[in-house]
Amino acid sequence: MTHDIQALDRAHYLHPFSDFKALGEEGCRVIVSAEGVYIIDDQGNRILDGMAGLWCVNLGYGRDELVAAATQQMHALPYYNSFFKTTHPPAVKLAEMLCRLAPAHINRVFFTGSGSEANDTVLRMVRRYWAIKGRPEKQVIIARENAYHGSTVAGMSLGGMAPMHAQGGPLVPGICHIRQPYWFDESHGQDPETFGRDCAAALEEQILALGEDKVAAFIAEPVQGAGGAIIPPDSYWPAVKAVLEKYDILLVVDEVICGFGRLGEWFGSVHYGLEPDLMPIAKGLSSGYLPIGGVLVGDRVAETLIEEGGEFFHGFTYSGHPTCAAVALKNLELMETEGVVERVRSDLGPYLAQRWAELAAHPLVGEARSLGLIGALELIDPATGQRFDKSLGAGNLCRDICFASGLVMRSVGDTMIISPPLVIRHHEIDELVTKARAALDETARRLADTPTSPLQESLA
Ligand code: PXG
């Protein structure tokens, strides 16, 4: 069975973000089921999913209520569109609930099928907004290096991932990138608060360089996810907010990862006290059970589009898909009735922070940081206190060791990241930390055995 699936996979399936040839040679692991915070492979191994799938299975696996919501909706109305003056109850109820959970100035939603489509929608909406306002020259969107906003052409153009930009260009014009608030790698000895303010100052410098009359919006993740669970210094967001208040520029906060409880609030924007004009959402909206995304639209933009815009020529076959919407609605209802977000804020987040911080004492760890249920470990060579040589692939080695020992912990370069389901319990956090520590030990041992390893030289 495993062999058949692997062979067919190799023969026919082009995987996302993969080196097709290398993956074909190595073969894939086969995951067949899941429950709670565990995924289960075809050998029966239970693996603690420290990434909640891909930052999305917030309510954990095996929730019958979500299955029932999908089944019921599929019987009643599996699909219908909301083009041409039609609507259906699941999308309307979901829109209403999202607007109730969102900050008070947000009262409208545009639905999409994914986070990437949400950011495509953002790009079109932002430019449309300024055009309606009679300022079509306000087109440039300022984003950040090493940001992730999706994999469609607009999504990857907004994102700041250099390897993505290097493939499939030219990018969408009118997007520029400023430095990211990545203290561990880019502060060059500055204290975190000064560094955070300097990164915010880069936004103002960019606005002035372009001219305010050319700038449409600034887009950012509250905490960068795919970039490496980068939690900005406390000074960063207040300083960014102050810059934006000086200029007539829209704020887009990408909530695809931070939304729906990840940081201990319904939205990352609430944690940082931000009032975005637009919030792209996806992932945790349905706990990943079905694909759905959207853009939460603040009153300023919504009222302009509604009152002055005429028809907005934009939308997807699956915008507001009834079955996806029904599952998302049930997901949010369960999160609310079970107090999931509050538990992340007052119990699980602080507990993870305390246990995760213990890993900072490990010789391979240069920094252990977390916020809510997102966390990162920065791997360093204990001999030098600096990063390992990239060619050693320390992060990927650690990730593979984790997987083999029953934990999904991802690597982004030599940054190890976690983002577990929000229903994880204390003893499962304990298991996660224990397995992470064991994997760090094993990674150190293996690196010491690698002939070119600086670790080995330092031991010699
Ligand atoms: N915005 C953010 C902040 C994201 O993290 C997207 C938009 C795009 O969403 P869709 O649904 O189109 O994938 C994302 C997605 C990784 C990884 O390696 C992260 C994402 C997707 C794929 C891989 O961490 N985030």
Boltz pocket constraint, residues with backbone or C-beta under 6 A from the ligand:
constraints:
  - pocket:
      binder: B
      contacts: [[A, 54], [A, 113], [A, 114], [A, 115], [A, 116], [A, 117], [A, 119], [A, 148], [A, 149], [A, 150], [A, 151], [A, 155], [A, 221], [A, 225], [A, 226], [A, 254], [A, 255], [A, 256], [A, 257], [A, 282], [A, 283], [A, 293]]
      max_distance: 6.0
